[in-house]
Amino acid sequence: MERFTGSFTQQDPIPEAAIAAALRVMQSGRLHRYNTAAGEVAEAALLEEEFAAQTGARYCLAVASGGYALACALRAYGVGPGDRVLTNAFTLAPVPGAIASVGAVPVFVGVTEGLVIDLDDLAAKAGQARVLMLSHMRGHICDMAALMRLCDARGITVIEDCAHTMGAAWQGRLTGRWGAMGCYSTQTYKHANSGEGGLLISDDAQAMARAILLSGSYMLYDRHRAAPPPEAFADLRLVTPNISGRMDNLRAAILRPQLADLATQCARWNARYQVVDDGLAQTPGLTRIARPEAEGFVASSYQFLLLDWAPEAIRAVVARCAARGVELKWFGAPDPVAFTSRYENWAYAPSEPMPASDRVLHAILDMRLPLTFSLDDCAQIARIIRAEVSAVFQGDLSAPEGQARAD
Ligand SMILES: Cc1ncc(COP(=O)(O)O)c(C=O)c1O
């Protein structure tokens, strides 16, 4: 019986050019973004300039994390204590966490079998908030044209959580460029790796001026290059609190070469995704996620559904795959495990049950596809999942051979 021996959490090494750039920053000693020698442009400012150009955004701000970017975007649009913010029921904890961090209250919107926000549920709940924090969770992108029509008609500001969609597009237009602001994470498991880090993009001068001031720019905002003109700061500079969350030059230096290579990396992820997806075609009892034509996705992870399966059967699949080295995360587990949790687990945010979404969440199996996996690895992973799902589907709920790995 074959067993996969790779690590689902092992990313590629940092590229040589990024290591060399990081060394240069460390040798200079000038790690703080506003600590520049005469005539020097900080790595953080260059990163912002390059990411703005790459995404076609007017403005960009580099910050300390994706979660910081989300909270900063909410603050930049004036969201505060007691406000309600629409967001996805299917997302990860930093999203409702960012909403809670500004004292606001998440209003959860359901998820479809395509793993995107349910636009009918969004329409039904649209009256409850003036901001939607849209999470492109696990890289699944909803019909953005329809979503923007709905939100524009209701006067809802859309902040996009692109933590899982850096480089991805809907109808050829990048995520992060549909709403008022796009928020990215450059944390190790995302599409560019600086350990921790985040990026914000926008065309909105007022909101970006606020975000830059919020991030802790003191009165040094004129050192930014992808920033609004000084006039945009005039009325804001003394009334906007400094909630420090800047990115440093070291992380910016590590990111610049990675972002320059983003398209190549995205193609490598999608090649891996395709092998897994093909390998799981027509597996009895297993539902693959249909990807619409318009979705230019970047798949750094893979999801499938075991719709209407009993919990014991799903647990058996997870355990049997784990015993063969394949780590699946189950969104239906009664208690949150590792990075995975569900809207009703976020007890600080009250929610009404959503039976149709619960059916989908209960069915979601999720795994990472790091670029350290070869295409052969991906084919093997698919064979193992296929075999174990098929065995359990046919009624074999027996314990796996050997010891299942802890999650
Ligand atoms: C969907 C989603 N949004 C936002 C974030 C926040 O990113 P960070 O870890 O950089 O704060 C994450 C991180 O895991 C995420 O998965």
Ligand as a Chemical Component Dictionary entry (heavy atoms), coordinates in Angstrom:
data_LIG
# 
_chem_comp.id                   LIG 
_chem_comp.type                 NON-POLYMER 
_chem_comp.pdbx_formal_charge   0 
_chem_comp.three_letter_code    LIG 
# 
loop_
_chem_comp_atom.comp_id 
_chem_comp_atom.atom_id 
_chem_comp_atom.alt_atom_id 
_chem_comp_atom.type_symbol 
_chem_comp_atom.charge 
_chem_comp_atom.model_Cartn_x 
_chem_comp_atom.model_Cartn_y 
_chem_comp_atom.model_Cartn_z 
_chem_comp_atom.pdbx_ordinal 
LIG C1 C1 C 0 -8.597 33.937 4.586 1  
LIG C2 C2 C 0 -7.551 34.651 5.363 2  
LIG N1 N1 N 0 -7.637 35.970 5.519 3  
LIG C3 C3 C 0 -6.716 36.665 6.212 4  
LIG C4 C4 C 0 -5.648 36.044 6.795 5  
LIG C5 C5 C 0 -4.712 36.849 7.636 6  
LIG O1 O1 O 0 -3.422 36.812 7.227 7  
LIG P1 P1 P 0 -2.192 36.915 8.264 8  
LIG O2 O2 O 0 -1.923 35.542 8.784 9  
LIG O3 O3 O 0 -1.093 37.474 7.416 10 
LIG O4 O4 O 0 -2.612 37.867 9.341 11 
LIG C6 C6 C 0 -5.497 34.670 6.650 12 
LIG C7 C7 C 0 -4.339 33.974 7.266 13 
LIG O5 O5 O 0 -4.305 32.796 7.435 14 
LIG C8 C8 C 0 -6.471 33.955 5.927 15 
LIG O6 O6 O 0 -6.364 32.633 5.771 16 
# 
loop_
_chem_comp_bond.comp_id 
_chem_comp_bond.atom_id_1 
_chem_comp_bond.atom_id_2 
_chem_comp_bond.value_order 
_chem_comp_bond.pdbx_ordinal 
LIG C1 C2 SING 1  
LIG C2 N1 SING 2  
LIG C2 C8 DOUB 3  
LIG N1 C3 DOUB 4  
LIG C3 C4 SING 5  
LIG C4 C5 SING 6  
LIG C4 C6 DOUB 7  
LIG C5 O1 SING 8  
LIG O1 P1 SING 9  
LIG P1 O2 DOUB 10 
LIG P1 O3 SING 11 
LIG P1 O4 SING 12 
LIG C6 C7 SING 13 
LIG C6 C8 SING 14 
LIG C7 O5 DOUB 15 
LIG C8 O6 SING 16 
# 
